[in-house]
């Protein structure tokens, strides 16, 4: 699923649990990351789950933090802090 700035979710249920955060790479590439609240899946409530990113970025598994993903710019291959 790709978040579209021009066409936000029209589904209230979906909007309640997911939210998109603007991201920007140091090279100027801009996009958005879609997160989902994960209170039920993660009782400790540490942080939401990163679901997807818009075109121009992609998700990659972190090497040191097993099970977590990082956002990578598809243009310059830089990791974008979330
Ligand atoms: Zn970049």
PDB file of the backbone (N, CA, C, O) and the ligand in Angstrom, with CONECT records:
HET     ZN  A 101       1
ATOM      1  N   UNK A   1       0.841  -1.196   0.000  1.00  0.00           N
ATOM      2  CA  UNK A   1       0.000   0.000   0.000  1.00  0.00           C
ATOM      3  C   UNK A   1       0.875   1.244   0.000  1.00  0.00           C
ATOM      4  O   UNK A   1       1.831   1.351   0.768  1.00  0.00           O
ATOM      5  N   UNK A   2       0.539   2.158  -0.854  1.00  0.00           N
ATOM      6  CA  UNK A   2       1.300   3.393  -0.945  1.00  0.00           C
ATOM      7  C   UNK A   2       0.401   4.568  -0.567  1.00  0.00           C
ATOM      8  O   UNK A   2      -0.696   4.733  -1.100  1.00  0.00           O
ATOM      9  N   UNK A   3       0.894   5.373   0.364  1.00  0.00           N
ATOM     10  CA  UNK A   3       0.100   6.525   0.793  1.00  0.00           C
ATOM     11  C   UNK A   3       0.190   7.606  -0.265  1.00  0.00           C
ATOM     12  O   UNK A   3       1.267   7.930  -0.766  1.00  0.00           O
ATOM     13  N   UNK A   4      -0.981   8.160  -0.595  1.00  0.00           N
ATOM     14  CA  UNK A   4      -1.037   9.198  -1.607  1.00  0.00           C
ATOM     15  C   UNK A   4      -1.472  10.499  -0.950  1.00  0.00           C
ATOM     16  O   UNK A   4      -2.575  10.591  -0.412  1.00  0.00           O
ATOM     17  N   UNK A   5      -0.609  11.499  -0.992  1.00  0.00           N
ATOM     18  CA  UNK A   5      -0.921  12.775  -0.367  1.00  0.00           C
ATOM     19  C   UNK A   5      -2.218  13.369  -0.918  1.00  0.00           C
ATOM     20  O   UNK A   5      -2.950  14.047  -0.197  1.00  0.00           O
ATOM     21  N   UNK A   6      -2.495  13.114  -2.184  1.00  0.00           N
ATOM     22  CA  UNK A   6      -3.657  13.717  -2.832  1.00  0.00           C
ATOM     23  C   UNK A   6      -4.930  12.910  -2.609  1.00  0.00           C
ATOM     24  O   UNK A   6      -6.024  13.352  -2.958  1.00  0.00           O
ATOM     25  N   UNK A   7      -4.784  11.759  -2.043  1.00  0.00           N
ATOM     26  CA  UNK A   7      -5.944  10.910  -1.848  1.00  0.00           C
ATOM     27  C   UNK A   7      -5.840  10.171  -0.515  1.00  0.00           C
ATOM     28  O   UNK A   7      -5.614   8.962  -0.473  1.00  0.00           O
ATOM     29  N   UNK A   8      -6.011  10.928   0.574  1.00  0.00           N
ATOM     30  CA  UNK A   8      -5.914  10.317   1.904  1.00  0.00           C
ATOM     31  C   UNK A   8      -6.965   9.230   2.089  1.00  0.00           C
ATOM     32  O   UNK A   8      -7.979   9.200   1.392  1.00  0.00           O
ATOM     33  N   UNK A   9      -6.712   8.369   3.009  1.00  0.00           N
ATOM     34  CA  UNK A   9      -7.637   7.269   3.251  1.00  0.00           C
ATOM     35  C   UNK A   9      -9.044   7.777   3.533  1.00  0.00           C
ATOM     36  O   UNK A   9      -9.242   8.712   4.309  1.00  0.00           O
ATOM     37  N   UNK A  10     -10.015   7.143   2.886  1.00  0.00           N
ATOM     38  CA  UNK A  10     -11.406   7.518   3.112  1.00  0.00           C
ATOM     39  C   UNK A  10     -12.059   6.550   4.089  1.00  0.00           C
ATOM     40  O   UNK A  10     -13.239   6.685   4.414  1.00  0.00           O
ATOM     41  N   UNK A  11     -11.311   5.603   4.541  1.00  0.00           N
ATOM     42  CA  UNK A  11     -11.828   4.611   5.462  1.00  0.00           C
ATOM     43  C   UNK A  11     -11.537   5.034   6.901  1.00  0.00           C
ATOM     44  O   UNK A  11     -10.379   5.039   7.318  1.00  0.00           O
ATOM     45  N   UNK A  12     -12.571   5.389   7.663  1.00  0.00           N
ATOM     46  CA  UNK A  12     -12.357   5.882   9.043  1.00  0.00           C
ATOM     47  C   UNK A  12     -11.644   4.857   9.912  1.00  0.00           C
ATOM     48  O   UNK A  12     -10.805   5.210  10.739  1.00  0.00           O
ATOM     49  N   UNK A  13     -11.979   3.596   9.722  1.00  0.00           N
ATOM     50  CA  UNK A  13     -11.355   2.558  10.538  1.00  0.00           C
ATOM     51  C   UNK A  13      -9.867   2.485  10.254  1.00  0.00           C
ATOM     52  O   UNK A  13      -9.053   2.314  11.162  1.00  0.00           O
ATOM     53  N   UNK A  14      -9.529   2.615   8.998  1.00  0.00           N
ATOM     54  CA  UNK A  14      -8.125   2.537   8.619  1.00  0.00           C
ATOM     55  C   UNK A  14      -7.371   3.760   9.136  1.00  0.00           C
ATOM     56  O   UNK A  14      -6.235   3.652   9.599  1.00  0.00           O
ATOM     57  N   UNK A  15      -8.017   4.928   9.052  1.00  0.00           N
ATOM     58  CA  UNK A  15      -7.382   6.169   9.473  1.00  0.00           C
ATOM     59  C   UNK A  15      -7.118   6.164  10.975  1.00  0.00           C
ATOM     60  O   UNK A  15      -6.189   6.814  11.456  1.00  0.00           O
ATOM     61  N   UNK A  16      -7.932   5.437  11.696  1.00  0.00           N
ATOM     62  CA  UNK A  16      -7.811   5.435  13.142  1.00  0.00           C
ATOM     63  C   UNK A  16      -6.556   4.688  13.592  1.00  0.00           C
ATOM     64  O   UNK A  16      -5.956   5.023  14.613  1.00  0.00           O
ATOM     65  N   UNK A  17      -6.178   3.695  12.836  1.00  0.00           N
ATOM     66  CA  UNK A  17      -5.087   2.844  13.284  1.00  0.00           C
ATOM     67  C   UNK A  17      -3.783   3.114  12.550  1.00  0.00           C
ATOM     68  O   UNK A  17      -2.707   2.752  13.025  1.00  0.00           O
ATOM     69  N   UNK A  18      -3.885   3.750  11.395  1.00  0.00           N
ATOM     70  CA  UNK A  18      -2.672   3.996  10.612  1.00  0.00           C
ATOM     71  C   UNK A  18      -2.469   5.490  10.420  1.00  0.00           C
ATOM     72  O   UNK A  18      -3.430   6.256  10.342  1.00  0.00           O
ATOM     73  N   UNK A  19      -1.237   5.885  10.348  1.00  0.00           N
ATOM     74  CA  UNK A  19      -0.964   7.292  10.098  1.00  0.00           C
ATOM     75  C   UNK A  19       0.300   7.419   9.259  1.00  0.00           C
ATOM     76  O   UNK A  19       1.210   6.595   9.339  1.00  0.00           O
ATOM     77  N   UNK A  20       0.330   8.464   8.463  1.00  0.00           N
ATOM     78  CA  UNK A  20       1.465   8.672   7.566  1.00  0.00           C
ATOM     79  C   UNK A  20       2.299   9.840   8.055  1.00  0.00           C
ATOM     80  O   UNK A  20       1.767  10.874   8.457  1.00  0.00           O
ATOM     81  N   UNK A  21       3.593   9.668   8.018  1.00  0.00           N
ATOM     82  CA  UNK A  21       4.508  10.710   8.456  1.00  0.00           C
ATOM     83  C   UNK A  21       5.391  11.114   7.277  1.00  0.00           C
ATOM     84  O   UNK A  21       5.967  10.256   6.608  1.00  0.00           O
ATOM     85  N   UNK A  22       5.498  12.418   7.022  1.00  0.00           N
ATOM     86  CA  UNK A  22       6.366  12.870   5.932  1.00  0.00           C
ATOM     87  C   UNK A  22       7.818  12.513   6.230  1.00  0.00           C
ATOM     88  O   UNK A  22       8.275  12.639   7.366  1.00  0.00           O
ATOM     89  N   UNK A  23       8.523  12.078   5.228  1.00  0.00           N
ATOM     90  CA  UNK A  23       9.949  11.802   5.387  1.00  0.00           C
ATOM     91  C   UNK A  23      10.721  12.542   4.302  1.00  0.00           C
ATOM     92  O   UNK A  23      10.213  12.764   3.203  1.00  0.00           O
ATOM     93  N   UNK A  24      11.945  12.917   4.622  1.00  0.00           N
ATOM     94  CA  UNK A  24      12.762  13.622   3.645  1.00  0.00           C
ATOM     95  C   UNK A  24      14.205  13.167   3.778  1.00  0.00           C
ATOM     96  O   UNK A  24      14.761  13.089   4.873  1.00  0.00           O
ATOM     97  N   UNK A  25      14.785  12.873   2.641  1.00  0.00           N
ATOM     98  CA  UNK A  25      16.176  12.450   2.632  1.00  0.00           C
ATOM     99  C   UNK A  25      17.070  13.670   2.477  1.00  0.00           C
ATOM    100  O   UNK A  25      16.638  14.725   2.011  1.00  0.00           O
ATOM    101  N   UNK A  26      18.322  13.504   2.876  1.00  0.00           N
ATOM    102  CA  UNK A  26      19.264  14.609   2.760  1.00  0.00           C
ATOM    103  C   UNK A  26      19.526  14.995   1.306  1.00  0.00           C
ATOM    104  O   UNK A  26      20.033  16.083   1.033  1.00  0.00           O
ATOM    105  N   UNK A  27      19.179  14.101   0.369  1.00  0.00           N
ATOM    106  CA  UNK A  27      19.378  14.422  -1.048  1.00  0.00           C
ATOM    107  C   UNK A  27      18.200  15.204  -1.617  1.00  0.00           C
ATOM    108  O   UNK A  27      18.239  15.637  -2.769  1.00  0.00           O
ATOM    109  N   UNK A  28      17.150  15.386  -0.814  1.00  0.00           N
ATOM    110  CA  UNK A  28      16.007  16.164  -1.275  1.00  0.00           C
ATOM    111  C   UNK A  28      14.795  15.329  -1.622  1.00  0.00           C
ATOM    112  O   UNK A  28      13.704  15.861  -1.825  1.00  0.00           O
ATOM    113  N   UNK A  29      14.982  14.036  -1.689  1.00  0.00           N
ATOM    114  CA  UNK A  29      13.865  13.134  -1.979  1.00  0.00           C
ATOM    115  C   UNK A  29      12.851  13.191  -0.834  1.00  0.00           C
ATOM    116  O   UNK A  29      13.212  13.063   0.336  1.00  0.00           O
ATOM    117  N   UNK A  30      11.581  13.385  -1.187  1.00  0.00           N
ATOM    118  CA  UNK A  30      10.549  13.439  -0.155  1.00  0.00           C
ATOM    119  C   UNK A  30       9.495  12.364  -0.394  1.00  0.00           C
ATOM    120  O   UNK A  30       9.274  11.927  -1.523  1.00  0.00           O
ATOM    121  N   UNK A  31       8.864  11.957   0.673  1.00  0.00           N
ATOM    122  CA  UNK A  31       7.828  10.937   0.575  1.00  0.00           C
ATOM    123  C   UNK A  31       7.131  10.817   1.904  1.00  0.00           C
ATOM    124  O   UNK A  31       7.138  11.752   2.704  1.00  0.00           O
ATOM    125  N   UNK A  32       6.527   9.669   2.145  1.00  0.00           N
ATOM    126  CA  UNK A  32       5.851   9.478   3.418  1.00  0.00           C
ATOM    127  C   UNK A  32       6.015   8.040   3.872  1.00  0.00           C
ATOM    128  O   UNK A  32       6.183   7.122   3.069  1.00  0.00           O
ATOM    129  N   UNK A  33       5.961   7.874   5.180  1.00  0.00           N
ATOM    130  CA  UNK A  33       6.028   6.541   5.772  1.00  0.00           C
ATOM    131  C   UNK A  33       4.707   6.268   6.460  1.00  0.00           C
ATOM    132  O   UNK A  33       4.166   7.136   7.145  1.00  0.00           O
ATOM    133  N   UNK A  34       4.192   5.074   6.282  1.00  0.00           N
ATOM    134  CA  UNK A  34       2.928   4.701   6.900  1.00  0.00           C
ATOM    135  C   UNK A  34       3.196   3.815   8.115  1.00  0.00           C
ATOM    136  O   UNK A  34       3.859   2.782   8.022  1.00  0.00           O
ATOM    137  N   UNK A  35       2.665   4.248   9.248  1.00  0.00           N
ATOM    138  CA  UNK A  35       2.838   3.516  10.499  1.00  0.00           C
ATOM    139  C   UNK A  35       1.500   2.987  10.974  1.00  0.00           C
ATOM    140  O   UNK A  35       0.446   3.517  10.622  1.00  0.00           O
ATOM    141  N   UNK A  36       1.553   1.950  11.767  1.00  0.00           N
ATOM    142  CA  UNK A  36       0.330   1.411  12.350  1.00  0.00           C
ATOM    143  C   UNK A  36       0.517   1.270  13.845  1.00  0.00           C
ATOM    144  O   UNK A  36       1.531   0.756  14.320  1.00  0.00           O
ATOM    145  N   UNK A  37      -0.485   1.738  14.581  1.00  0.00           N
ATOM    146  CA  UNK A  37      -0.454   1.554  16.030  1.00  0.00           C
ATOM    147  C   UNK A  37      -0.490   0.067  16.341  1.00  0.00           C
ATOM    148  O   UNK A  37      -1.260  -0.682  15.740  1.00  0.00           O
ATOM    149  N   UNK A  38       0.332  -0.351  17.267  1.00  0.00           N
ATOM    150  CA  UNK A  38       0.462  -1.794  17.495  1.00  0.00           C
ATOM    151  C   UNK A  38       0.275  -2.158  18.963  1.00  0.00           C
ATOM    152  O   UNK A  38       0.939  -3.058  19.478  1.00  0.00           O
ATOM    153  N   UNK A  39      -0.627  -1.458  19.628  1.00  0.00           N
ATOM    154  CA  UNK A  39      -0.823  -1.680  21.065  1.00  0.00           C
ATOM    155  C   UNK A  39      -1.190  -3.122  21.371  1.00  0.00           C
ATOM    156  O   UNK A  39      -0.762  -3.692  22.374  1.00  0.00           O
ATOM    157  N   UNK A  40      -1.998  -3.701  20.480  1.00  0.00           N
ATOM    158  CA  UNK A  40      -2.439  -5.074  20.755  1.00  0.00           C
ATOM    159  C   UNK A  40      -1.322  -6.077  20.496  1.00  0.00           C
ATOM    160  O   UNK A  40      -1.183  -7.073  21.206  1.00  0.00           O
ATOM    161  N   UNK A  41      -0.547  -5.802  19.491  1.00  0.00           N
ATOM    162  CA  UNK A  41       0.521  -6.736  19.148  1.00  0.00           C
ATOM    163  C   UNK A  41       1.724  -6.547  20.062  1.00  0.00           C
ATOM    164  O   UNK A  41       2.513  -7.467  20.277  1.00  0.00           O
ATOM    165  N   UNK A  42       1.845  -5.355  20.584  1.00  0.00           N
ATOM    166  CA  UNK A  42       3.005  -5.051  21.406  1.00  0.00           C
ATOM    167  C   UNK A  42       2.548  -4.429  22.732  1.00  0.00           C
ATOM    168  O   UNK A  42       2.466  -3.208  22.867  1.00  0.00           O
ATOM    169  N   UNK A  43       2.259  -5.288  23.692  1.00  0.00           N
ATOM    170  CA  UNK A  43       1.705  -4.823  24.978  1.00  0.00           C
ATOM    171  C   UNK A  43       2.596  -3.813  25.685  1.00  0.00           C
ATOM    172  O   UNK A  43       2.113  -3.000  26.473  1.00  0.00           O
ATOM    173  N   UNK A  44       3.860  -3.859  25.414  1.00  0.00           N
ATOM    174  CA  UNK A  44       4.763  -2.921  26.062  1.00  0.00           C
ATOM    175  C   UNK A  44       4.620  -1.515  25.474  1.00  0.00           C
ATOM    176  O   UNK A  44       5.102  -0.533  26.039  1.00  0.00           O
ATOM    177  N   UNK A  45       3.946  -1.448  24.326  1.00  0.00           N
ATOM    178  CA  UNK A  45       3.643  -0.153  23.726  1.00  0.00           C
ATOM    179  C   UNK A  45       4.864   0.656  23.356  1.00  0.00           C
ATOM    180  O   UNK A  45       4.846   1.885  23.416  1.00  0.00           O
ATOM    181  N   UNK A  46       5.899  -0.014  22.984  1.00  0.00           N
ATOM    182  CA  UNK A  46       7.148   0.672  22.698  1.00  0.00           C
ATOM    183  C   UNK A  46       7.012   1.663  21.552  1.00  0.00           C
ATOM    184  O   UNK A  46       7.262   2.856  21.725  1.00  0.00           O
ATOM    185  N   UNK A  47       6.625   1.181  20.405  1.00  0.00           N
ATOM    186  CA  UNK A  47       6.546   2.065  19.252  1.00  0.00           C
ATOM    187  C   UNK A  47       5.661   1.433  18.189  1.00  0.00           C
ATOM    188  O   UNK A  47       5.478   0.216  18.161  1.00  0.00           O
ATOM    189  N   UNK A  48       5.118   2.266  17.319  1.00  0.00           N
ATOM    190  CA  UNK A  48       4.282   1.736  16.240  1.00  0.00           C
ATOM    191  C   UNK A  48       5.102   0.923  15.242  1.00  0.00           C
ATOM    192  O   UNK A  48       6.332   0.965  15.228  1.00  0.00           O
ATOM    193  N   UNK A  49       4.380   0.191  14.419  1.00  0.00           N
ATOM    194  CA  UNK A  49       5.040  -0.628  13.413  1.00  0.00           C
ATOM    195  C   UNK A  49       5.095   0.123  12.096  1.00  0.00           C
ATOM    196  O   UNK A  49       4.103   0.707  11.661  1.00  0.00           O
ATOM    197  N   UNK A  50       6.226   0.106  11.483  1.00  0.00           N
ATOM    198  CA  UNK A  50       6.391   0.746  10.181  1.00  0.00           C
ATOM    199  C   UNK A  50       5.860  -0.189   9.105  1.00  0.00           C
ATOM    200  O   UNK A  50       6.382  -1.286   8.905  1.00  0.00           O
ATOM    201  N   UNK A  51       4.817   0.259   8.415  1.00  0.00           N
ATOM    202  CA  UNK A  51       4.146  -0.601   7.450  1.00  0.00           C
ATOM    203  C   UNK A  51       4.716  -0.468   6.042  1.00  0.00           C
ATOM    204  O   UNK A  51       5.026  -1.461   5.384  1.00  0.00           O
ATOM    205  N   UNK A  52       4.844   0.759   5.604  1.00  0.00           N
ATOM    206  CA  UNK A  52       5.181   0.961   4.203  1.00  0.00           C
ATOM    207  C   UNK A  52       5.730   2.367   3.992  1.00  0.00           C
ATOM    208  O   UNK A  52       5.551   3.249   4.832  1.00  0.00           O
ATOM    209  N   UNK A  53       6.391   2.561   2.873  1.00  0.00           N
ATOM    210  CA  UNK A  53       6.853   3.893   2.516  1.00  0.00           C
ATOM    211  C   UNK A  53       6.443   4.181   1.081  1.00  0.00           C
ATOM    212  O   UNK A  53       6.199   3.260   0.301  1.00  0.00           O
ATOM    213  N   UNK A  54       6.369   5.442   0.739  1.00  0.00           N
ATOM    214  CA  UNK A  54       5.953   5.826  -0.598  1.00  0.00           C
ATOM    215  C   UNK A  54       7.074   5.562  -1.600  1.00  0.00           C
ATOM    216  O   UNK A  54       8.202   5.244  -1.223  1.00  0.00           O
ATOM    217  N   UNK A  55       6.742   5.698  -2.874  1.00  0.00           N
ATOM    218  CA  UNK A  55       7.729   5.457  -3.913  1.00  0.00           C
ATOM    219  C   UNK A  55       8.892   6.435  -3.763  1.00  0.00           C
ATOM    220  O   UNK A  55       8.698   7.586  -3.374  1.00  0.00           O
ATOM    221  N   UNK A  56      10.089   5.972  -4.073  1.00  0.00           N
ATOM    222  CA  UNK A  56      11.269   6.790  -3.876  1.00  0.00           C
ATOM    223  C   UNK A  56      12.037   6.352  -2.639  1.00  0.00           C
ATOM    224  O   UNK A  56      13.192   6.725  -2.435  1.00  0.00           O
ATOM    225  N   UNK A  57      11.367   5.552  -1.822  1.00  0.00           N
ATOM    226  CA  UNK A  57      12.005   4.984  -0.638  1.00  0.00           C
ATOM    227  C   UNK A  57      11.656   3.508  -0.570  1.00  0.00           C
ATOM    228  O   UNK A  57      10.692   3.061  -1.191  1.00  0.00           O
ATOM    229  N   UNK A  58      12.438   2.759   0.184  1.00  0.00           N
ATOM    230  CA  UNK A  58      12.063   1.368   0.412  1.00  0.00           C
ATOM    231  C   UNK A  58      12.471   0.960   1.814  1.00  0.00           C
ATOM    232  O   UNK A  58      13.271   1.624   2.473  1.00  0.00           O
ATOM    233  N   UNK A  59      11.900  -0.149   2.250  1.00  0.00           N
ATOM    234  CA  UNK A  59      12.181  -0.637   3.601  1.00  0.00           C
ATOM    235  C   UNK A  59      13.213  -1.753   3.541  1.00  0.00           C
ATOM    236  O   UNK A  59      13.220  -2.574   2.624  1.00  0.00           O
ATOM    237  N   UNK A  60      14.079  -1.759   4.540  1.00  0.00           N
ATOM    238  CA  UNK A  60      15.114  -2.776   4.613  1.00  0.00           C
ATOM    239  C   UNK A  60      15.245  -3.227   6.069  1.00  0.00           C
ATOM    240  O   UNK A  60      15.132  -2.417   6.990  1.00  0.00           O
ATOM    241  N   UNK A  61      15.477  -4.489   6.261  1.00  0.00           N
ATOM    242  CA  UNK A  61      15.666  -4.975   7.628  1.00  0.00           C
ATOM    243  C   UNK A  61      16.965  -4.429   8.194  1.00  0.00           C
ATOM    244  O   UNK A  61      17.997  -4.410   7.523  1.00  0.00           O
ATOM    245  N   UNK A  62      16.893  -3.987   9.437  1.00  0.00           N
ATOM    246  CA  UNK A  62      18.101  -3.510  10.101  1.00  0.00           C
ATOM    247  C   UNK A  62      19.030  -4.688  10.349  1.00  0.00           C
ATOM    248  O   UNK A  62      18.581  -5.807  10.596  1.00  0.00           O
ATOM    249  N   UNK A  63      20.290  -4.432  10.281  1.00  0.00           N
ATOM    250  CA  UNK A  63      21.257  -5.510  10.486  1.00  0.00           C
ATOM    251  C   UNK A  63      21.494  -5.779  11.970  1.00  0.00           C
ATOM    252  O   UNK A  63      21.716  -6.920  12.376  1.00  0.00           O
ATOM    253  N   UNK A  64      21.444  -4.722  12.771  1.00  0.00           N
ATOM    254  CA  UNK A  64      21.768  -4.884  14.183  1.00  0.00           C
ATOM    255  C   UNK A  64      20.528  -5.042  15.055  1.00  0.00           C
ATOM    256  O   UNK A  64      20.603  -5.556  16.171  1.00  0.00           O
ATOM    257  N   UNK A  65      19.393  -4.595  14.536  1.00  0.00           N
ATOM    258  CA  UNK A  65      18.170  -4.597  15.322  1.00  0.00           C
ATOM    259  C   UNK A  65      17.208  -5.586  14.675  1.00  0.00           C
ATOM    260  O   UNK A  65      16.371  -5.203  13.857  1.00  0.00           O
ATOM    261  N   UNK A  66      17.329  -6.843  15.042  1.00  0.00           N
ATOM    262  CA  UNK A  66      16.584  -7.897  14.368  1.00  0.00           C
ATOM    263  C   UNK A  66      15.079  -7.670  14.466  1.00  0.00           C
ATOM    264  O   UNK A  66      14.543  -7.376  15.534  1.00  0.00           O
ATOM    265  N   UNK A  67      14.419  -7.813  13.332  1.00  0.00           N
ATOM    266  CA  UNK A  67      12.967  -7.701  13.318  1.00  0.00           C
ATOM    267  C   UNK A  67      12.467  -6.302  13.030  1.00  0.00           C
ATOM    268  O   UNK A  67      11.277  -6.109  12.779  1.00  0.00           O
ATOM    269  N   UNK A  68      13.354  -5.327  13.062  1.00  0.00           N
ATOM    270  CA  UNK A  68      12.935  -3.966  12.772  1.00  0.00           C
ATOM    271  C   UNK A  68      13.425  -3.550  11.391  1.00  0.00           C
ATOM    272  O   UNK A  68      14.384  -4.101  10.851  1.00  0.00           O
ATOM    273  N   UNK A  69      12.732  -2.562  10.843  1.00  0.00           N
ATOM    274  CA  UNK A  69      13.085  -2.108   9.509  1.00  0.00           C
ATOM    275  C   UNK A  69      13.619  -0.682   9.553  1.00  0.00           C
ATOM    276  O   UNK A  69      13.402   0.055  10.515  1.00  0.00           O
ATOM    277  N   UNK A  70      14.306  -0.323   8.512  1.00  0.00           N
ATOM    278  CA  UNK A  70      14.763   1.047   8.378  1.00  0.00           C
ATOM    279  C   UNK A  70      14.334   1.550   7.002  1.00  0.00           C
ATOM    280  O   UNK A  70      14.115   0.769   6.076  1.00  0.00           O
ATOM    281  N   UNK A  71      14.218   2.873   6.892  1.00  0.00           N
ATOM    282  CA  UNK A  71      13.795   3.487   5.641  1.00  0.00           C
ATOM    283  C   UNK A  71      15.035   3.872   4.847  1.00  0.00           C
ATOM    284  O   UNK A  71      15.935   4.536   5.360  1.00  0.00           O
ATOM    285  N   UNK A  72      15.070   3.451   3.605  1.00  0.00           N
ATOM    286  CA  UNK A  72      16.215   3.747   2.766  1.00  0.00           C
ATOM    287  C   UNK A  72      15.756   4.525   1.533  1.00  0.00           C
ATOM    288  O   UNK A  72      14.750   4.188   0.908  1.00  0.00           O
ATOM    289  N   UNK A  73      16.509   5.565   1.199  1.00  0.00           N
ATOM    290  CA  UNK A  73      16.215   6.363   0.018  1.00  0.00           C
ATOM    291  C   UNK A  73      16.611   5.572  -1.228  1.00  0.00           C
ATOM    292  O   UNK A  73      17.721   5.046  -1.309  1.00  0.00           O
ATOM    293  N   UNK A  74      15.707   5.493  -2.188  1.00  0.00           N
ATOM    294  CA  UNK A  74      15.988   4.732  -3.408  1.00  0.00           C
ATOM    295  C   UNK A  74      16.897   5.507  -4.352  1.00  0.00           C
ATOM    296  O   UNK A  74      17.443   4.942  -5.300  1.00  0.00           O
ATOM    297  N   UNK A  75      17.057   6.799  -4.093  1.00  0.00           N
ATOM    298  CA  UNK A  75      17.872   7.622  -4.984  1.00  0.00           C
ATOM    299  C   UNK A  75      19.348   7.542  -4.608  1.00  0.00           C
ATOM    300  O   UNK A  75      20.205   7.275  -5.451  1.00  0.00           O
ATOM    301  N   UNK A  76      19.633   7.781  -3.303  1.00  0.00           N
ATOM    302  CA  UNK A  76      21.032   7.844  -2.898  1.00  0.00           C
ATOM    303  C   UNK A  76      21.418   6.742  -1.909  1.00  0.00           C
ATOM    304  O   UNK A  76      22.551   6.706  -1.428  1.00  0.00           O
ATOM    305  N   UNK A  77      20.464   5.830  -1.603  1.00  0.00           N
ATOM    306  CA  UNK A  77      20.753   4.683  -0.741  1.00  0.00           C
ATOM    307  C   UNK A  77      21.073   5.064   0.688  1.00  0.00           C
ATOM    308  O   UNK A  77      21.642   4.261   1.427  1.00  0.00           O
ATOM    309  N   UNK A  78      20.716   6.290   1.099  1.00  0.00           N
ATOM    310  CA  UNK A  78      20.957   6.695   2.475  1.00  0.00           C
ATOM    311  C   UNK A  78      19.826   6.197   3.378  1.00  0.00           C
ATOM    312  O   UNK A  78      18.675   6.101   2.952  1.00  0.00           O
ATOM    313  N   UNK A  79      20.164   5.888   4.607  1.00  0.00           N
ATOM    314  CA  UNK A  79      19.141   5.515   5.584  1.00  0.00           C
ATOM    315  C   UNK A  79      18.505   6.793   6.122  1.00  0.00           C
ATOM    316  O   UNK A  79      19.199   7.711   6.559  1.00  0.00           O
ATOM    317  N   UNK A  80      17.178   6.837   6.085  1.00  0.00           N
ATOM    318  CA  UNK A  80      16.453   8.001   6.570  1.00  0.00           C
ATOM    319  C   UNK A  80      15.996   7.736   8.002  1.00  0.00           C
ATOM    320  O   UNK A  80      15.272   6.772   8.251  1.00  0.00           O
ATOM    321  N   UNK A  81      16.410   8.578   8.941  1.00  0.00           N
ATOM    322  CA  UNK A  81      15.968   8.382  10.324  1.00  0.00           C
ATOM    323  C   UNK A  81      14.466   8.527  10.455  1.00  0.00           C
ATOM    324  O   UNK A  81      13.874   9.436   9.871  1.00  0.00           O
ATOM    325  N   UNK A  82      13.838   7.631  11.224  1.00  0.00           N
ATOM    326  CA  UNK A  82      12.384   7.726  11.354  1.00  0.00           C
ATOM    327  C   UNK A  82      11.958   8.441  12.614  1.00  0.00           C
ATOM    328  O   UNK A  82      10.762   8.597  12.861  1.00  0.00           O
TER     329      UNK A  82
HETATM  330 ZN    ZN A 101      18.388  10.307  -0.834  1.00  0.00          ZN
END
